Amino acid sequence: MAYKDTLTGLPNRRAFMDRLGTTLTDATSAAPLFFLMLDIDDFKKVNDGFGHDVGDQVLIAVAAILREHSHGHNYARMGGEEFAVAAQVADAAQAQALARTIVAAVNSAQVCGLSLSISIGLADHQPQESLLSLMHRADQALYDAKSDGKNRYAMARQVVMVV
């Protein structure tokens, strides 16, 4: 129970962070790491307008989509309407394809007669970058996706390492 979100059945923030920390310290992994921060668009309006039971159904539906399209990656419900994926894929093009696939799958879902959308911030892990920096860049990219109209992903700016 300590590592599982009871509503969606996905791993929770604690499980995600533990696994991500292990991934970052594992020197044997050759594949680049990409962090996707996901947020259901206008989720507060769903809860306020249709009730928390419908909001729960939206969360469950998005979790199912994430489970289907993120199989083999580290993914979780981070809390509220936020989810995350840590994907080790060959390059940015594959990470962007994953983000596009998730956005399209959520956009095509109907829950209780509602159309859904999601925004994603995508950041690539840089050598020597801290976990906090990686997550912060993905979060900033998520805000960019939201401000650019939602229902999309945005790529994070590169990290500037100060020596």
N, C-alpha and C positions, 0 to 999 in steps of 0.2 A: 504493500500500500504506500510505502514511503517514496516509491519511485514511479508511481502510476497515477495518472489523472483519472479520478473516479467517474467523471461524466463521459469522457471521450474514449477512455481505455488506452490513450496514447501514453508514452513515457511523459513524465512531468519535468519541470525545470531542473530539479535536482539531478535526475537521471541523465538528462541531456548535458548538463554542465560537467558532471563527473566523466561522462564518456568523451566529451569534447576536450577536457583537460588532458585525458589520457592520450587522445589523438595528437594533440599539440606537442606532447613530450615524447611521443614515439618516433624515434629517429629512423625507423626502418621503412616508414611509409614514403613511397616515391610520388604518389599522386598529389597534386595541389589540392588545397582545402578551400572551399567556398562556403561562406556563411550567408544564409537567406533568412531575413527577418520578415515575417508575414503578419499582416493585420487585416482583419475582415473590415471592409469599407462600410461605414455608416451603421455599425453594429448597435450603437446606443439607440438609434432610431428604431431598429427592430425591437429591442427590448421595451422601449418606451411606447411604441405604437401597437405592438402585437403581443406583448407580455413575455415574461421570462421563459415560459414553456416553449414558445416558438424560438426564442433566442437559444435555448438549449438544443433544439433540433437543428438549428443552423450550425452551432458548434460541432455537433455530432457529424453532420454532413461534411463539413470542411475537414474534420479529422479523418473521415473515411477517404476523402479525395487525397489528402496528404499521405495517408498510409499506402494507398494504391500507387501513387506517382513517386513516392520517395523511398520505396522499398530498397533496402540495401544501404541506405544512408542513415545517419543519426538525425532523428526528428522528434519533436515534442510539442505539447501545448505548454507554452511558457506561462500562461495565466491570462485571465480575461479572454479577449478575442485575439490574442497574440500567439503565434506559432513560430517555430524555427526549424531550419534544416541545416545540417552541416554535411556538405556533399564533397566527397573526394572523387573528382572527375579529372579527365585529361587536361582540360583547358577551359578558358572563360566561355568559349562558344557552347560547350556542353552544359556549363552552369546556367548560362542564359537560356538555353533550350529547356532546361528543367524549370526555370522560373516561368517562361512563357507557357509551358504545358500546364503548370499548376494554375496560373491566372486563367487560362482558357477553360480548364476543367471546372473551376469554381464558377466562372461566368456562365457556363452552360447548365449549372445545377439549378434546380427549382426546389425550394423547401417551403411547404405550406403555402404554395402559390407565389412565393417571393423569388425574384431573381437576385442572385448574389454576385458580389465582386470582392476581389482581394487585391491588396497592394503589397509589393515585395521590395525590400531593400537587399541588394546583393553586394557582398564584399569578398575579395580574394585575400587570403591570408598571405602576408608578406613575411620574408625571413626576419626573425627576431621580433616580430610584432607581438604584443601582448594580447591576451584574450579580450581584455577590456577594450583595447583599441579596435580590434576586429569587430566586436559587437557594436561599438560606438559608430564606426563607419557604416555598418549595415543599417543601423538605426537612422543615421542621417540620410542614407539613400532611400530608406522607407519614407521619410518625410518628403523627400524630393518627389517620389512616385505619387504620394498623396497630393502634393501641391501642383503637380503636373496633370491632375485630373482623375486620379485613382484608376483602379482596374488595370494595373500595369506594374512593371518592375522598373527599377532604376539601379544603375551600377554605381557603386561608391567611388569616390575620388581616391586616388592613390595616397597611401600614408607617407608622410614626410618624417623621416627619421632624423632627429637632432642628435648630434654626437657631442 
